[in-house]
Amino acid sequence: MAIAKQVRTELLSLLKTESWFTDELAKELPLKWEKHGDLVLLPEKTFSSTNIWLQHPKILESACRLLRCNRLARRVGPTQNDDFRSPKVQMLLGNSTWVTKKENSILYSWDLSKCMFSSGNITEKQRIASWDLKGKVVVDMYAGIGYFTLTYLIHSKCDLVYACEWNPASVEALEKNLKLNKISPERYVLLPGDNREKCPKNVADHVNLGLIPSSEDGWPAACEALKKTTGGMLHVHGNVDSKHVEAANGISNEFTYFKEWGSEVLKRIQEIFCELYPNEEWSISIKNIVKVKSYAPHVDHLVVDILCCPSL
């Protein structure tokens, strides 16, 4: 916050020397931002009187200098009304919307006008990075630009990842990121399209379901992706409304409602295995439930690890 106050103070001082200064425009100066390489992405209400700022670029150029970047962009309203939740972005300074950043020793490049990047998932990436998956096969059912795919390949050192993704812009970025990080083509298979149709069967030791608010549409395909002979682990993401769970079950402890949500996921996974393999016994159990982040007030992004093994 100290840096934000300093930036705002210096920009305000400069703005007050301009004949077109108003108190309302002062409210549009940046208080927070995301930095992606040489581009800074600002919230929607920052520099929102765009025409005025573009007519007097001196303030924008000074903002670039203070933020130590070459390009400025701002979010514009909610995500686009398409199947991919594409973001809306307006460039203020600069033209290209492609950015590159390094996180957890991994390079990510993407078009921020077409793809989302969630820095809040870093704790889950670090958790995955701590696993030793040598000799293992992973299916990443919502690969995006490679948030988890690259972590499995680079840090967990799994042998192979099947990466499912239906957004063409994300597939383009994912292909670029695999090359940027010098991943051997023998270690991944890209499967563009609907993962309910493209997801491989009987191949995986781990299946990652990193979609929020819910990945439930992909659960049947995820169960079929696990190896029939040895089974494996499902990592199921979801947003959980604590108030809703508390009201329905009289729960007041967050760890209790975590378990309540995990139990609901477990029950559905058990039902899916009964439907897939009616004549076989499977042992299905929760091994871990973790909180990735608070997504919104009273809404937590959780992951439940569910071990699914055929009974001997």
C-alpha positions as CSV (number, residue, x, y, z in Angstrom):
1,M,0.0,0.0,0.0
2,A,2.9,2.4,0.6
3,I,3.9,2.2,-3.1
4,A,0.3,2.7,-4.1
5,K,0.0,5.8,-1.9
6,Q,3.2,7.2,-3.3
7,V,2.1,6.6,-6.9
8,R,-1.2,8.2,-6.3
9,T,0.3,11.2,-4.4
10,E,2.8,12.0,-7.2
11,L,0.1,11.6,-9.9
12,L,-2.3,13.8,-8.0
13,S,0.3,16.5,-7.6
14,L,0.9,16.4,-11.3
15,L,-2.8,16.4,-12.1
16,K,-3.5,19.5,-10.0
17,T,-1.2,21.5,-12.3
18,E,-3.4,20.8,-15.2
19,S,-6.2,23.3,-16.2
20,W,-8.6,20.3,-16.8
21,F,-8.2,19.0,-13.2
22,T,-11.3,18.0,-11.3
23,D,-11.9,16.3,-8.0
24,E,-13.8,13.6,-9.9
25,L,-10.9,12.8,-12.1
26,A,-8.6,12.6,-9.0
27,K,-10.8,9.7,-7.8
28,E,-9.8,7.7,-10.9
29,L,-6.1,7.6,-10.1
30,P,-4.7,4.1,-9.5
31,L,-4.8,2.6,-6.0
32,K,-4.0,-1.0,-7.0
33,W,-3.0,-2.9,-10.1
34,E,-1.6,-6.2,-11.5
35,K,1.8,-6.3,-13.1
36,H,2.4,-8.7,-16.0
37,G,5.9,-8.2,-17.4
38,D,6.1,-4.7,-18.9
39,L,2.3,-4.2,-18.8
40,V,0.2,-3.0,-15.8
41,L,-3.4,-4.0,-15.7
42,L,-5.6,-1.5,-13.8
43,P,-9.1,-2.0,-12.2
44,E,-12.2,-0.9,-14.1
45,K,-12.7,2.4,-12.2
46,T,-9.1,3.5,-12.8
47,F,-8.8,6.1,-15.6
48,S,-12.4,5.3,-16.5
49,S,-13.0,8.8,-18.1
50,T,-10.9,7.3,-20.9
51,N,-11.4,10.0,-23.5
52,I,-10.1,12.7,-21.2
53,W,-7.0,10.8,-20.2
54,L,-6.2,9.8,-23.8
55,Q,-6.5,13.5,-24.8
56,H,-4.0,14.4,-22.1
57,P,-1.5,11.4,-22.1
58,K,0.9,13.1,-19.8
59,I,-0.6,11.6,-16.7
60,L,-0.8,8.1,-18.3
61,E,2.9,8.4,-19.3
62,S,3.8,9.5,-15.8
63,A,1.8,6.5,-14.4
64,C,3.9,4.2,-16.6
65,R,7.1,5.7,-15.3
66,L,6.0,5.4,-11.6
67,L,4.7,1.8,-12.2
68,R,7.9,0.9,-14.1
69,C,6.1,-0.4,-17.1
70,N,5.8,0.3,-20.8
71,R,2.1,-0.5,-21.3
72,L,-1.1,0.4,-19.5
73,A,-4.4,-1.4,-19.7
74,R,-7.6,-1.4,-17.7
75,R,-10.4,-3.9,-17.2
76,V,-13.7,-2.9,-18.8
77,G,-16.8,-4.3,-17.1
78,P,-17.5,-8.0,-16.4
79,T,-16.2,-10.8,-18.6
80,Q,-17.6,-11.1,-22.1
81,N,-20.8,-13.0,-22.7
82,D,-19.2,-16.0,-24.4
83,D,-18.5,-19.6,-23.4
84,F,-15.0,-18.8,-22.4
85,R,-15.5,-16.0,-19.8
86,S,-13.2,-13.9,-22.0
87,P,-12.0,-10.7,-20.1
88,K,-12.7,-7.2,-21.4
89,V,-9.6,-5.1,-21.6
90,Q,-8.9,-1.6,-22.9
91,M,-5.4,-0.5,-23.8
92,L,-4.5,3.0,-22.5
93,L,-0.8,3.0,-23.6
94,G,0.6,0.5,-26.0
95,N,-1.0,-1.9,-28.5
96,S,-0.2,-5.5,-27.9
97,T,-2.3,-7.3,-25.3
98,W,0.1,-10.3,-25.1
99,V,2.0,-10.4,-21.8
100,T,4.6,-12.7,-20.3
101,K,5.4,-13.2,-16.6
102,K,7.3,-15.6,-14.4
103,E,5.7,-17.3,-11.4
104,N,7.1,-20.1,-9.3
105,S,10.0,-20.5,-11.9
106,I,7.5,-21.0,-14.7
107,L,7.1,-18.7,-17.7
108,Y,3.5,-17.9,-18.7
109,S,2.5,-16.0,-21.8
110,W,-1.1,-15.1,-22.8
111,D,-3.4,-12.6,-24.5
112,L,-5.0,-10.8,-21.5
113,S,-7.9,-9.7,-23.8
114,K,-8.8,-13.3,-24.4
115,C,-7.5,-15.3,-21.4
116,M,-7.6,-15.0,-17.6
117,F,-4.7,-15.4,-15.2
118,S,-5.3,-16.0,-11.6
119,S,-2.4,-15.2,-9.3
120,G,-4.5,-16.4,-6.4
121,N,-3.9,-20.1,-7.4
122,I,-0.3,-19.9,-6.4
123,T,-0.8,-21.9,-3.2
124,E,-2.3,-24.8,-5.1
125,K,0.5,-24.6,-7.6
126,Q,3.0,-24.8,-4.8
127,R,1.2,-27.8,-3.3
128,I,1.3,-29.6,-6.6
129,A,5.0,-28.7,-7.0
130,S,5.9,-30.4,-3.8
131,W,4.7,-33.8,-5.1
132,D,7.1,-36.3,-6.7
133,L,5.1,-37.7,-9.7
134,K,8.0,-39.4,-11.6
135,G,6.5,-42.2,-13.6
136,K,3.0,-40.9,-13.3
137,V,0.4,-39.8,-15.9
138,V,-1.8,-36.7,-15.3
139,V,-4.9,-35.6,-17.1
140,D,-5.5,-31.8,-16.7
141,M,-9.2,-31.4,-17.7
142,Y,-9.3,-27.6,-17.7
143,A,-5.7,-26.7,-18.7
144,G,-6.2,-23.1,-19.7
145,I,-2.9,-21.5,-20.5
146,G,-1.0,-24.1,-18.4
147,Y,-1.5,-23.0,-14.8
148,F,-1.4,-26.5,-13.5
149,T,-0.2,-28.4,-16.6
150,L,3.2,-26.7,-16.4
151,T,3.5,-27.2,-12.7
152,Y,2.9,-31.0,-13.1
153,L,5.5,-31.2,-15.8
154,I,8.2,-28.9,-14.4
155,H,8.0,-29.3,-10.6
156,S,6.2,-32.6,-10.0
157,K,8.1,-34.1,-12.9
158,C,5.3,-36.4,-14.1
159,D,6.0,-38.4,-17.2
160,L,3.1,-37.2,-19.3
161,V,0.2,-34.8,-19.2
162,Y,-3.0,-34.9,-21.3
163,A,-4.1,-31.3,-21.4
164,C,-7.8,-30.7,-22.2
165,E,-8.9,-27.1,-23.1
166,W,-11.8,-25.8,-25.3
167,N,-10.9,-22.1,-25.5
168,P,-8.9,-21.7,-28.8
169,A,-7.1,-18.6,-27.3
170,S,-6.0,-20.6,-24.3
171,V,-4.8,-23.5,-26.5
172,E,-2.7,-21.1,-28.5
173,A,-1.2,-19.7,-25.2
174,L,-0.7,-23.2,-23.8
175,E,1.2,-24.3,-26.9
176,K,3.4,-21.2,-26.7
177,N,4.1,-21.8,-22.9
178,L,5.1,-25.4,-23.4
179,K,7.7,-24.2,-25.9
180,L,8.7,-21.3,-23.7
181,N,9.5,-23.7,-20.9
182,K,11.2,-26.1,-23.2
183,I,9.0,-29.1,-22.5
184,S,9.7,-32.1,-24.7
185,P,6.7,-32.8,-27.0
186,E,6.9,-36.5,-25.8
187,R,5.7,-35.4,-22.4
188,Y,2.3,-33.8,-23.3
189,V,-0.7,-34.4,-25.4
190,L,-3.0,-31.4,-26.2
191,L,-6.6,-32.2,-26.6
192,P,-8.5,-29.1,-27.8
193,G,-12.3,-29.2,-27.5
194,D,-14.9,-30.3,-25.0
195,N,-13.2,-32.5,-22.4
196,R,-16.4,-34.5,-21.9
197,E,-15.7,-35.8,-25.5
198,K,-11.9,-35.4,-25.7
199,C,-10.8,-36.7,-22.3
200,P,-8.8,-39.9,-22.6
201,K,-9.9,-43.1,-20.8
202,N,-8.0,-45.5,-18.6
203,V,-4.7,-43.6,-18.6
204,A,-4.3,-41.4,-15.5
205,D,-2.8,-41.7,-12.1
206,H,-4.0,-38.1,-11.3
207,V,-6.8,-36.1,-12.7
208,N,-6.8,-32.3,-12.1
209,L,-10.3,-30.6,-12.2
210,G,-9.2,-27.0,-11.7
211,L,-12.4,-25.2,-12.8
212,I,-14.4,-22.9,-10.6
213,P,-17.1,-22.3,-9.5
214,S,-17.7,-26.0,-10.3
215,S,-16.1,-28.7,-12.3
216,E,-19.0,-31.1,-11.8
217,D,-19.8,-31.5,-15.6
218,G,-16.4,-33.1,-16.0
219,W,-16.6,-35.6,-13.1
220,P,-17.8,-38.6,-15.1
221,A,-15.1,-38.1,-17.7
222,A,-12.5,-37.6,-14.9
223,C,-13.5,-40.9,-13.3
224,E,-13.2,-42.7,-16.6
225,A,-9.8,-41.2,-17.2
226,L,-8.3,-43.0,-14.1
227,K,-6.5,-46.3,-14.8
228,K,-9.0,-49.2,-14.3
229,T,-6.4,-51.6,-12.9
230,T,-4.8,-49.3,-10.3
231,G,-7.1,-46.2,-10.0
232,G,-5.7,-42.9,-8.9
233,M,-6.4,-39.5,-7.4
234,L,-9.0,-36.9,-8.4
235,H,-8.2,-33.2,-7.4
236,V,-11.6,-31.6,-7.5
237,H,-11.9,-27.8,-7.3
238,G,-15.0,-25.8,-6.4
239,N,-16.3,-22.6,-4.9
240,V,-18.2,-23.2,-1.6
241,D,-20.7,-20.7,-0.2
242,S,-20.2,-21.0,3.6
243,K,-23.4,-19.2,4.4
244,H,-25.4,-21.6,2.2
245,V,-23.8,-24.7,3.8
246,E,-24.2,-23.3,7.3
247,A,-27.9,-22.5,6.7
248,A,-28.6,-26.0,5.3
249,N,-26.7,-27.9,8.0
250,G,-26.4,-25.7,11.0
251,I,-22.6,-25.5,10.6
252,S,-20.6,-22.8,12.3
253,N,-17.0,-24.0,11.9
254,E,-15.2,-23.5,8.6
255,F,-13.4,-26.8,8.8
256,T,-16.7,-28.6,9.3
257,Y,-18.3,-27.0,6.2
258,F,-15.1,-27.9,4.3
259,K,-15.8,-31.5,5.2
260,E,-19.5,-31.2,4.4
261,W,-18.7,-30.0,0.9
262,G,-16.1,-32.7,0.5
263,S,-18.6,-35.4,1.6
264,E,-21.1,-34.1,-1.0
265,V,-18.4,-34.4,-3.8
266,L,-17.4,-37.9,-2.5
267,K,-21.0,-39.1,-2.6
268,R,-21.4,-38.0,-6.2
269,I,-18.1,-39.6,-7.2
270,Q,-19.1,-42.8,-5.6
271,E,-22.4,-42.7,-7.6
272,I,-20.5,-42.1,-10.8
273,F,-18.3,-45.2,-10.2
274,C,-21.3,-47.3,-9.5
275,E,-22.8,-46.2,-12.9
276,L,-19.5,-46.7,-14.8
277,Y,-18.6,-50.1,-13.2
278,P,-21.8,-51.7,-11.9
279,N,-20.2,-55.1,-11.4
280,E,-17.0,-53.8,-9.8
281,E,-16.1,-52.7,-6.3
282,W,-14.2,-49.5,-5.8
283,S,-12.7,-48.0,-2.7
284,I,-13.3,-44.2,-2.8
285,S,-12.1,-41.9,0.0
286,I,-11.2,-38.3,0.8
287,K,-7.5,-37.9,1.5
288,N,-7.3,-34.1,1.9
289,I,-9.3,-30.9,1.6
290,V,-7.5,-27.6,1.2
291,K,-8.4,-23.9,0.9
292,V,-6.9,-22.2,-2.1
293,K,-8.2,-18.7,-1.5
294,S,-11.2,-16.7,-0.5
295,Y,-13.0,-16.0,-3.8
296,A,-15.5,-13.6,-2.4
297,P,-17.1,-12.8,0.9
298,H,-18.3,-16.1,2.4
299,V,-17.1,-18.0,-0.7
300,D,-14.0,-20.1,-0.6
301,H,-12.1,-21.8,-3.4
302,L,-11.5,-25.4,-2.1
303,V,-9.8,-28.5,-3.5
304,V,-10.6,-32.0,-2.3
305,D,-8.3,-34.9,-3.1
306,I,-10.2,-38.1,-3.6
307,L,-8.5,-41.5,-3.9
308,C,-10.3,-44.0,-6.1
309,C,-9.0,-47.6,-6.2
310,P,-10.5,-50.8,-7.5
311,S,-11.0,-53.3,-4.6
312,L,-9.1,-56.5,-4.8
